[in-house]
Amino acid sequence: MGEKEKSSFIQKVLNKLTRLIALVVVVVLVVAIAFASPLITNNGPVAYSNIVDHFKYGSIGSEPTNGIPYWIWKVMPVMFPDHLPGDGYASLGFLYEADHDRPIGFSQRKTLINRVGLNCAFCHTGLVQKTPENLPQIIPTMPSNTVNLQGYIRFISAAALDQRFTADEMMPQIEALGAKFNPLEKLLYRFVVIPQTRDALITQGQKLAFLEQQPAWGPGRVDTFNPYKTLQFNFPMDQLPERELIGTADFPVIWAQKPREGLQLHWDGDNTSVDERNLSAALGAGVTPTTVDLDGIKRVADWLWELPPPAYPYSVDESLADKGAKVFEHSCASCHAFGRAGVGQVTPIDEIGTDRHRLDSYTYELLSNQNTLYAASKLRFNHFRKTNGYANLPLDGTWLRAPYLHNGSVPTLRDLLNPSEQRPGKFYRGNPTCDPENVGFVSTVAENDGQTYFKYDTALPGNSNAGHMYGVDLSNNEKDALIEYLKKH
């Protein structure tokens, strides 16, 4: 074969090889794109057209940084039931609805992989049962009276430290739940998602370890600002004064926000802007200034602006309530009726005399750090202030606010109208059955139909039922009339 023929033959071989390599590259790219497409398409939050569904399940931006990958979150109660008080997330008081794979208050967003996070409804949706024979009713925007947030923090922290939290253990269990991963997704979950999630949960658990020094919150309560200090600003919690380390308070109502604009908000009245308060609350749910979903938050805020509280579900003695209106006007209205001078203003702690732990937990140092948030935008915080007491809250939907006082230390309205030494020193929280006679929820039953309720002890730090000695000198008839009136308000 001559040189010319050899050159031609080599060129043909090279051309075929080039075409083959190109074909292989194309096939590899097609396969890679096919495997990667589930990761790079349809990113964003799960959308809900119905505003109530959006409130209960829609995103506010907590998932990208502080959310838990969906399949890990789903498999944890299956793999680690020994770290839960009962069967699944429901044993933590989470509320489930038919046809939903997540409890109320858990949103979902895809950022390469699906993640779940918390939203407003987690803390602000409760359960009400008219009688033990009736089915419980889920009521959005009331304070949660069942959710055990501290129990959830303990669970995910304990699960992350469990030696079974490995890809080898988790992947078969996740697939058994119905996950269908392609090879690329399997690699991602095995070598990135599971190890990173474990590390993140361990780090979070270490930052929140100080919570174990607090009395148990129980259902329907949260330490509003201490977790905020360490998770947002890396405060050294082990070096803070003891008086700051307990700030447990009840979840508040969130309906009818329009008439609250300009009032001193939060239990201690530390802010007067509804929008800023909303953004602050979102940070507490795991949102960051870079992941915040402003459209999702605004949609909820617009709905809440003029949303009325749920109506009292029982009959009311109108004649007795009319008498109670006069008692309310004389004894309560100046501090608790919209439009009055004292409503939404702070009563000094030395005057109101209620437990001061929540007040002391909010400090000037935290205030200074808060005012750096959203620094480069018009959203920058500038309304937070340190106060010296607790705000006089307007009373609407009073029947759904129990237990009463900022720390939920008084089970019923009738108990609140007694001197503190006559109020229950111990009672039970978490029972959704209404107490229409005393206005509140049944609080004297420790267990019902296999459900054990949380025992609240007013002798523990942060749990005192002292103070707010207003109305205690009313006659029994006046108290009966006032309670009847407040059922409607």
Disulfide bonds with the S-S distance in Angstrom:
none
